[in-house]
Amino acid sequence: MPPMTDDKVKRRLTTVLCADVYGYSRLMEADETGTLETLRRYRTAIARLVERHDGRIVNTWGDAVIAEFASVVEAVQCAVEIQQEISSQAADAPQASPMRFRIGINLGDVMVDGSDIYGDGVNIASRLQELAEPGGVVISSSVYDQVHNKLSVGFDCLGQRPLKNIAPLTSYRLTLGSQTAVPGSVPIEASATPSERARAPRMDDRRELSSATNVVSDWLAKLPRPLAAALTVSAFLILINLFTGNKIWFHWPVAAILFGVVLRMVLGQPESDNKTER
């Protein structure tokens, strides 16, 4: 066995948090001095929260912040508190273009070089933050597996998204603020893509549909039972014909059904009247 040397690459499993300012170049172009002051203030708040959750700031490249945590749960809790803190500070000092961070978190193997860490574990966290919305947090599936039943936040599955220079992996978005849900919940409307949400019926639409259904049911209940049954079957046949897209044929069975019901009602009425007279 070859002797161990100091040049051997050291590795460890750790949770990496990557935070990056959304639209940083645009903010600097609009107001360099104000943007730098805001960035310094937010970095101070981030460093305080990272320390509170037993994490460590690894590096600050440009407008980014890289931190690592021994605990996956602490890392996610820290990310949530970072976004809450920044949102609170922005509300106290409103700006025309507020600074917002996007955060990505990954649990993975990293290479250690002094106080720095490298490797896919770091790269994936950086790519995940690019998937996050401004003010949002996106985590890898390895993080989700560890925290989904331990934290009182919701998780929206984003599926497998392509990442630059990294194989697609499943990721999850945390639902924060008013979207906070019970642990492990995945709200359907929130997890849908914008186009899917546009096609999905809104709550008001569902209520209107339910109300219309109730009106039709009440109307059918007031009709004679044979006629109500005939109308229901006729409507069913019409829908089948329309959705199958074939040549229209529903008028023949519908006409026969309605004719039979009307004939039965007309012929049965005198008999019913005679029984009443007796």
C-alpha positions, 0 to 999 in steps of 0.5 A: 500500500502506498504511503499516505502523503499530505497531497492526498485530496481530502473529501467530506460529505457536507451541506452546501448553501449558495446564495446569489443576488438576482439581477446584480449587474442591473442593480449596480448599473442603476446605483453602484453605491447604494447597491454595495451598501445594501449587499454589505448589510445583507451579507452581515445578516447572512453571516449572523444567521449562518453562525446561528445555525452552526454553519460556516461562510466558505467564500463570497465570490462577487455577489454570491455567498457560499456556506456549508453546514454539518446539518441538512436541517440547519442549512434549510432553516438558515435559508428560510430565515435568510429570505425572511430577514432580507424581506423584512429589511426590504420592507423597512427601507423600501427601494425602487429596485429591492435586492433579492437573493436566490438560494440553492442547497445541496447535500453532497461530497466535496473536496477540501482545500484548506478553508475552501471546498470544491466539486460537484457538491458545490456546483450543484448548489450553485446551479440550483440557486439559478432555478430559484425565484427571487426570494426563493429557495430550491433544494436537491432531492438529497436534501429533500430526503433528509428534511421533508418530514422535519420542517414545517414548510411545503415542498413543490417538486420541480421534476428533473430540470436541465442544469448547465454542465451537470446531469439533470436532477430532481429538485424541490422548491420551498414554499415560503411565507403565505404558501407555508404548508404542513411538512411534506405537502406539495400544493398542486397549483403551486407545483404546476408550471405557469402554463398548467396554472393558466389552463387549470380551473381557478377556485372561483371557476370551480365554485361556479361550476358546482353552483351550476350543477346544483341548479341543474340537479334541482331542476331535474328533481322537479320533473317527472322521474321518467322525463328526468331520466330520459333527459339525463341519458340524452345528455350523456349520449350527446356528450359521448358523440361530441367527445368522440368526434365522429359524425353526429348520430345522437339525434336518432337515439335521443329522439327515440328516447324522448318520444317513448317517454312522452308517449308513455306519459300521455298514455299513462295520464288517463289511467292515472286520472281514472284511478284517482276518480275511483 
